[in-house]
Amino acid sequence: MEGPVRLRGVRDVVGAGRGLGGVSDAGDMGAGGVVGRFRIPSNVYTIGYTTGMLIETLSVREAREQLPSVLERFRNGDRTPVGVGSHRKTEAVMVPVEVFEELTAERARSLAQAVGSLRAEGLVAEAGVEAIVERWARGEIGTSQMRELVRQLYGVS
């Protein structure tokens, strides 16, 4: 399927790898290979999103060594996320700041729509709830943590 991949939220991009599909060692392709439009070096691991998007994942050592070139790619307009982690597990993802800002803006728009829906029904969210969901919109907490905090606020388990 062509076109942009819509991510479910910031945590999918900058979080601990939730929402990711199966892990495969690029070594399965021999000395590297090409997956879609990505050239995968033999020493890079890939993680596939369930939507079919691949992320190259660098070891911590490789990330240190390649950080200047990754930043240069971002400066030149490459928006492809780059994972970092040890033991072939993506633990964080680097993205250009524009991508992060777009994702947090999308969360803010979702929040504004939810508030608008409440108002349309004559309801108002409590200040505590607004503070929690604003933290979620900024990417400070994940969706599951946001839901748990709201449940705790209302005494629901």
N, C-alpha and C positions, 0 to 999 in steps of 0.2 A: 504494500500500500504506500503510495507516494504522499508527500505533504508533511507538515509539521506533526510532531508527536505531542499530544497534550498530556502533561504530567498531572497527577492527582493533587500534588501539593508540594510545598517547599521541602518537607521532610524527605520526599522521594529523591530530591536532588542533593540536599545538603545534609541529610540525616544519616542514620546508621544502616542504610541499605535495605530498609523495609520496602516492600512492594517490588522486589527484584525477583526475577525468575532464576532458572538454573545457572549454576556456575560451570564454566568450561575452561579448560586450560588451552590457550592458543597453541600450545605444543601439539594438540590433537591434529593440527593442520600441518604438521611437519615443521619446517623452518619458517613459520609465520604463514600469512595468507591474506586473502582479501575477503571481507564479509560486507556485502552491499557496497557502499562507497568508501568503506574504511579499510585501510591497509593496516594489518595487525602484525607488529613485529613478533618474532618468536619468543621474546622474553616478556611479553605483556599478556596479562590475563584479561579475559572479557567477562562481563556480566550482562546478561540479556534482560531487559525489562519485559514484562509480560506483553507489552505492546510491540515487541520486536526490535526495540532500540538497543544498540550495543554501546557499552561504555568500556573504554580501555581502562584497565586498573593497573596502576604502578605500585611497586613496593615502596615502602617509606624511603629507602635508599635511592631508588630510581626517581622518586618524586623530588627529593632534594637536588639530585643532579640535573633533572630536566625542568625544574621550575622556571628558569629564565626562558627556555624555549616554549613552555606552555603559556607563559604570560605573553610572549611575543605572538603566539598563535591567536590568543584572545584579542590583543591589540590590533591584529590584522583582520578581525571580524569572524574568526572561527568561534562558533558557539557550542561546539561539541564538548560535553562534560567529560572530565577526566577523573577517574576514581583513584583513591589512595587507600592502601590497606596492607596489612601483613597477613601472611599465611593464606594468600589467594582470596581474601575476603574483603570486599569493599567496605571501608569504615567511614569514609568521607568522600565527598565529591566536590571538585573544583569546577566552578562555572564563572563566566564573565560576570562582572557586577551588573551589567544590563539584564542578564537572564534572571539573576536573583531579584532585582528590582521589579521585573515583570511578574515574577511569581508572587512576590509579596503584594504587589498592586492587585493581582487577581484575587488574592485572599481578601484584601480590603474591599474590593468590589463585591465579593460574595457576602461579606459582613454587612455592607451597606444595603444590599438587597434583602438580607434576612431582617434587618432592622426595619426596612420599609414594609415588609410583609407583616411584621408585628404591628406597626402603626396603622396599617390598612385595616387591621382587625380590632383596632382600639386598644391594643396592648402596648406595654412598655417593658423593656428588659431592665432588670435591677442593675444598679451600679456595679455590683460585684460580678455579675455575669458579663457586663460590658468590658470590665477590666480584663477578665479572663480571655474573652474572645479577641480583644485587641492584642493581647500577648500572642495568641495564635496567629492573628493576621500578620504580625511582624516576624513570624517564624521562630519566636522564642520557645514555644512549646509545640509539641505535635498534636495531631487531632485526637488521639486516644487520651493523652494527658488533659487536653482541654475538656473533653467530655467527662472525664473522671472528676476534675475540679468543679465542674458545674453540678454534677451529681452530688458531690460532697456538700456544696453550698446549699442544696435543697434537701440534704439528708436522705438521698436516694442511693441505694447500693447497686 
